[in-house]
Amino acid sequence: MINMVTDTIWRRRLTAGFLTWLIPFLAAVPFYGRDGTLVIDLMLFKSMMIVVASITAAALMVWFFSMVSTSYAREAAITGLVWLAMNWALDLIVLVGILGMAPRDYVIQVGLRYLMIPAMVIATGIVADRVKDGKTP
């Protein structure tokens, strides 16, 4: 029974991690022309991507944590770090590897922003543990 629950949690964790990357990536595609240049203002694009990524992560946290019944902070720490690693890996494959973005530019323009993922997920887990224990968040 425990292995089945653990397997399901990991499947959901990995699926959600992939979706935290895929949904914002797909949302970005229409804003690039055929020549690969941005067709809207850069700052507007970055703001939109932060909003899309935040809403996506929030929805996926709700979906993921509906499977978790104990140790919320622990599961959140694992999940936040897994999602961070997955987003970095997928970006390195696509943005740096395929699209040719310079690694330094990637870190400065995109990569550091992903640190909000573990911050949001871990904070959610801590609050859930506190509420479960009857403490004020």
N, C-alpha and C positions, 0 to 999 in steps of 0.2 A: 504493500500500500504506500509506504513512504517513498519508495523508488518511483512509483507511478506519479505521485504528486510532484516529486523533485523533477522528473522528466518533463512533466507538463509545465512547471514553472520555468524551466530552462528553455523549453520550446517557445513559450510565450515571451520570455526575456529576449531571446535572440530574434524572434519575429518583430517584436516592438523595436528593438535596436536597429534592425534593418529599415523599418518604416520611419524611424526618426531621421534617417538619412535620405531615404527615397522620396518621401513626400515633399520636403523643401527643394530637393533637386529637381523634381518634376515641375514644381511651382515656378522655378527659376527659368526653365527652358523657354517659355514664350517671350521672355524679356531679352533674348539674344537674337540678333539678326543672323542671316545665313553665313555671313563672314565671321561670326563669332564675337562681334562687338555688341556691347550693351546698347539697347535702344531707348532706355529711360535714364534719368538722372541716377548717378551712382549712389548718392546718399539715400534717395528714395528706395532704390533697389535693396540696399543693405538694411534699411529699416523694415521693409516688407519681409525680407528673409528672416529677420529676428522675430517678427510677429508670427510668421508662418511656423517657424521652428518651435517657438514657445507654445503655441496652441497645439501643435502636433505632439510635443513632448507631454504636455498636460493631459491631453486625451489618452495618450498611451500609458501614462502613469496610472490613470484611473483603471484602464483595461488590465494592466499588469497586476496592480495591487488587489484587484478583485479575486485573484487566485491565492493571495498570501493571507495566512491567518495568524501567524506568529512571527516574532523577530523582525518586525518591520524595518527597523534601522539597519540591521544586518543585511536583509534582502535588498534594501535600498542602496547600501554602499556597494554591494556586488553589482547590482543593476546599473547604477550610475557609472561605475568604472567600466563595465562591459559596453554600455552604450557609447561612452566616450571613445574607447578603443575601436569599436566598430566604425564610428563616424570618421575618426582619423584614418583608419585603414582604407575605408571606401573612398574617402577624399583623395588620399595619396594615390590610389589606383587610378581614379578617374581624373581628378583635377591636375595632379602633378604628372602621373604616368601617361595618360591618354591625351589630355588637353594641353600638356606642356607648361603648366604654371610653375614658376620657379619656387623651389621649396621654401626659401626665405619669405617670398611674397605670400605663400600659402599660410605660413605660421602667423604672419603679421595681419593679413587681411581676413583670414577665415579660421584657422586652427585654434587660436586662443579663445574665440567665441564659444567653442564647444565646451569650455570649462563650466558654462552655465548648466549643462546637463547634469553632471554629478551633484552640483550645488543644489539644484531644484529637487532632484530625486532623493538625495540624502536628507534634506530638510523635511521633505514629505514623510519619509520613514521615521524620523525622530518624532515628529508631531503625532503620527499614528501610534507609535509606542506609548507616548505620554498620555494620549487620550484613552488608549486601551487600559492603561494602568490607573486611570482615574485622576491623572494630574492635569493641571492647566498647561496648555501648549506654551 
